[in-house]
């Protein structure tokens, strides 16, 4: 899964998610053509986390 993160205003971000990298790249290209100056592309990295709690 890929995420495109675009600043949306004062301390706000718009985040779109895509299954394929090509879809995300196309969305970034469209944003740049419309006039956005900044668009970030991120990839979801699955992680296994173990949590141990002792009382």
N, C-alpha and C positions, 0 to 999 in steps of 0.2 A: 504494500500500500504506500502511496506517495501523497504528500501534502504540499499544497501551494499556499504560502503565507504572504498576505499583502497588507501593509499598513492601511487602516481604514479611517484614521482620524486621531483625535487626542487619546493616546494610550489604548487604542482599539485595533484589533487585527481581524481580517477576514480570512478564514481557513477553508479551503476546498480540498476534498480527498478524491483520489483517483486510484484505480486498480492497476493501470498500465503506465509505464514511464512515458510512452509516446503521447498519451492523452494529457499528462501533466505538462510536458514540454509545449504542446500545442496551446494549452491554456496560458502558459507564461508568455508565449509569443503574442497571443491576442491581447493580453494585458499591456504589453510593451507598445503594441500598435495603437492602443486606445490612449496611451499617454501616461501610464503608471511608470514611475522611475525605479521603484524597488519591488521585487517579487522574489521570494525565497522558495526553494524547492527542497523538501526534506523527505527522508525515507523512514518508514516505521521499521524498527529493528526489534524483533521479538526477543525477549529475555526470560530466562527462568530464574525466579527469585525464591530462595528458601528463607522462611522466617521461623525462628525458634524462640519461644517465650518460656521463661522459667519463673515460677513463683516460689 
